[in-house]
Amino acid sequence: MIFGRNQGPIDETLSAVRTLDKETECYAMRADVADPEEISRIFAMVDSQLGGLDVLINNAALPFNGVMEGKYQDWQYILNTNVLGYMACTHQAVLRMQGNLGSHIVNIGSISADERGKDSSVYVATKAAIQGFSESLRKEVNELGIKVSLIESGLVGSDMVDEDPAAQRKKIDAMECWKLKTSP
């Protein structure tokens, strides 16, 4: 099951899943993790369509620059999406995963939590929060048989970046550090 704020990417993902495996059922809905009522709708669908939960991937994130941009309401929406959405979805997932040994929560963070770049203090704050949340959550739920992983990626192609995909790919390809090096 997938969900997101924008119908276009949801439709693209559904199409990709159906192309890869015509037998797999994939449920989708438009929902915003910044809204507690939307989170209730998400997990009502989990219960009605899936009847349980083995894996949660928290991947909602909105970009934002420094604290000198925007206003309180802007920062609040970013925090609600990038931090509270993770926490609320995790809460709902743990309720369903208890006693299900081998269940797994995967939080998508960012290398920004450690790099802490200039003019990105609001985004960095949210990703540092996810880093701390994940480390503490692991200690909290491991005894319930639930694994927790944190993936902190660097530069990846994303619609969060205001740049066309070809330009993003060119920048990523230019980063030699990610390429597998082999001896001649």
N, C-alpha and C positions, 0 to 999 in steps of 0.2 A: 504494500500500500504506500502511495506517495501523496504528498500534499504540498502546496505552496501558495504564495500570494497571487501569482500571475498564471492565467490559463495557458498562455502560449508555451512556456517551458513544460508545463504539466502534459500538454498534448504531445509535445516532442518526445518526452520520456516514455509516455504510453506507446507511442508509435515505435520507438526503439525497442522496447520490451517485446512488443508483439512481433517485430521483425526477427528478433533473436530466438524467440520461443513462442510459437503460436498456441501451445498447450497451457502456458502459465497464465493464471488469472492475476490481473493487476488492478487494484482498486485505486481510485484517485479522487481527490476533492480539492477545491479551492478553499484555503483557510489561512489565517494570519495568527502566528503564535504570540503576537503582541496582545491578543485579545483572549482573556480567560474563557469566554463563552465559545470561541472558536476551538480552543483546546478541548473543551468538553465535547464538541461535535466530532472532532478528530477521533477521540478515544471511544466515543459511542459507535463510530464506524468500525474501529478496530474490533470492538466486542461483537458487533453484529455480523461483520463479514469474515473476520479471521478467527474469532473464538479464542484468542490467546495472543501472546506476543513473545517472540524469541529474541528479536534484535530491534533496537532503536538506534537510528542514526540522527543525531541532532546536527543539522547543517544549515540552520537559518542564520543569515548574517546580512547586515546592511553596512555599507561603507560610510564613513564620516571622517571629516578632517579634524582640525583642532578645536579647542574649547572657545576660541574667539569667533567661531562661526556658529550660526544658529542661535536658538533660544532654548529655554528650559524644556518646552514641549517637544522640541526636536530631539534633544538629548534623551528625554524620557522615552520617546518612541524607539530610539536606537537601543537603549538599555532594556526595554521591554522585549524587543525582538532578540537581540544578541545575547542577553543574559537570562532574564526571567522566562523567556520562552523555553530555553534549554532546561531550566530548573523545573518548570511546570510540566513539561513533557516527560522529564525524567521521573518526577513524582508519580505521574500516571503509569508510566512504564513499570516502575518498581512494584507498584501495587499488583500488576498483572504478572510480573516475572517471579515473585516470591515462590520458592519451592520448585522453580524450573531451573534445575542445575544446567549450566551451560548457556544461559541467556547472557546477552551482551549489550552494553550501552556504548556507543561510539560517538564521541564528541569531536566535531570538527572545529579546531581552533585555528591559530595562525602563528607563523613565526614572528609576527608583529608583537606578540606578547613578550618576546625576549629582545627583539631588535629595537623596539620603541622609537620609531622614526619621528622626525620632526614634522610638525603640522598634522599629526594624526592622533592626538591625545585622546579623543573620545573613542575612536575605534580601538586603540591600544588598550584603553581601560577595560573595554568589554572583553577583549581576547585574553588579557591577563586574568580577568575574573573567571573565564572559562577554564583557564589553566589551573587556577587554585581550586575551583569547584571540582574539576575532574580528579585531582589528586586526593582531595578529601573524600569525595564520593566513593572512590575506589575502596578506601578503608572502611567506609560505612556499609557498603553493600556486598563486599566480597564474602562476608560470612553468611550471606543469603544465597550464595552460589552464583552471583551476578558479576560478570567481568565488566571492567570499564577500561576503555582505551581513549586516548587523546591523540588525534592526528593534527600536527601543526605544520601545515604545508607552507611553502614559500610561494613564489610567483607561479600562478596557474592561470590558464585561460578561464575567464569568468565574465558573466554579464555585470558583475559589480564594478568592473573597470570600464570607464567611458572611452572605449577604444574598439575599433573593429577587430574581429577575431584574427584576421590575417596579420595585423600589426602586433597583436598579443603573441601570436605564434612565433613571429620573427624575433621578438624580445626573448621569449623563452628559449628558442633554439640558440640564441647568441650566448646563453648562460652555460659556459663549458662545465661548470661544477656539477651539473646534474647528469651529464652524459657518462655512460659507462665507458671507461677507458680500458683498452686491451693492449697488450704488448705486441709489437710487430713480429 
